[in-house]
């Protein structure tokens, strides 16, 4: 099966999100997502802490993701990606929208502590699986699945990006 036969990119959604220039403006079009981001981060921290306890691993309160590779699929302007990097993770944020990736990169330059912790690429989940063999300790895709086509393939892509015993986080706003 050709990758184009099962692309998860919904062109109309990508065009919509490519127009957003104010990802980080607390009064802008992403106001609700900015306000909600801290809840997403806390949820990830709590689940990861429980995961560590069940696996018999240490949980570091200050930088719990230190030493872990994380991928944020559908990262948009980088709201969650930056937060995960600040928790110590080595984060790769990916998005189908070049504009979103550029906005994320520009914002991350404001914090020199993120320089070696955070990278962004304009690529899809199905493309990254084909171009690299790396798997991740944590895979996130928050408020994305409702914007993609072929959701079953999308979820399979996310699972395949995860290491054995890794964590995959998905969320969606109830529509």
N, C-alpha and C positions, 0 to 999 in steps of 0.2 A: 504494500500500500504506500503510495506516495504521500509525503508529508502534507502536500496541498489538499489531499483528499480528506484529511481530518484536522485541518487547522483549527485551533481554538480561538483565533483572533476574530472578534466580531468587528468588522470594519467601521460600522457606525459608532461604536463605543470608543474605538481608538481615535477616531476623528474628533469626537467630543472631548476626550481627555487631553488630546494634543493641543487644544485651544486654551487650556488652563495655564495661566501664568502666575497665579497667586496662591500656590500650594501652601505657603507658610504664613500667609496673612490671616491672623486670628479673626479678622472681620470680613474676610473675603469669601469666595465661593466654597472653600474647603473648611469653613468655620466649624461645622458639626464634626467633621472627621478629626480636626485638630483637637477639639474638646474631648472626643472619644478615644483618642490615641492612648492616653495614660491608662485607660481601662484595659485596652488590648495588651499593653506592656505588663500590667499587673497580673492579668490572666496568664500570660506566658510565664512570668516568674513563678506564680503559684503552681502551675502544672509542672514546670521544670523542677521545682523544689520537691514536689511529690515523687516525680520520676527518679530523681537522685536518691531519695530515701528508699524507694522500692528496689533500686539497683545496688544499694549499699555504697553509693558514691558520696563524696563530700559536696556540700552545697555552700558556695561562698556568697555571703550576703551582699557584699559591696559590688563585686564583679562576677556574678554567677555564671556568665557565659564565657568567661576567660578560657581560651584554648579551644573553643568550639567553632566549627565552621557552620555558618548559617546562610541560607539563601532566602531572600524575600521576593517572591514571584508576584509580579504586578505591583511593583513598588511605587508607582506614581511619582510623586515629588519627593519621596524618601522619608516621609514622616516616621514610619515604623523602622525602616532600615537604620536611620540615625540613632533611634532609641536603643535598638538592639546592639549596635556598636558601642554605645556608651555603657552597656552592661558587660562589656568585655569581649563580645563575640567578634570574630572575623566575618564580616558580612558582605555578601554579594547581593546587590539589589538589581533585579532585572525587570524590564518592562518592554512591551511592544512599541511604545510611543517614544520616538527620539526626543521630542519636545519635553516630555515628562522626565526622561533620563537627564537631559541637559539642565533642567530646573533643579533636579536632585543634586547633581554634581556641583552646580554653582552654590547652592545652599551649604553643602558639606564643606566647601572651602572656607567658610566662616569659622570653623572650629578645627584648628590645627591638630588637636588630639585625635581626630578621626582619620587623619591622613593614611596611616598604615592599617586601619581597622575596617575601612569601608571602600568598596568599589561599586561602580554602576556600569551596566552594559545594556545596550538596546538589543534585546534578543527575546525570543519567546521560550516558554518551557519546553516545547517540543524540539526547538532548534538547539537549545543548550544540551539536551540529552544526547544529541547526535554529534556535538562538537567537543564535548569533554567527557571524561570518565569519572570525574570527581563526584563523590556523594557527600551528603551534608548531615551533621548532627541534628540540626533544626531546619525545617522547611516551613516557611510561613506564606500564606496567601490570604490576606485579610480584606474583606469586602471587594473581592475580585470575581468569584465564581458566578455571580449573577450577571456579569458583563461579558462572559465568554460563550463561544459556541462549543459544541461537543464536550459537554461538562464531564461525561464519563471518562473520556480520554484525558482531559485536563487533570482530573483527580489521579488517574493512573500515572501521568507524568510526574505529579508531585510525589507520589509514593515511591516512584523509581529514583527520584533525586535524593531520597532519604537513605541514610546508612541503616544497617540492621540495628534494631533497638533505638533508632532515632525517633524524633518527634515531628509530626506534621500538624500544623495549626491552620485551620480554615475557619472563617467566619463570614457571615453575610447579614446584612440588614434585612429584616423581615419585610418582604414586599407582598 
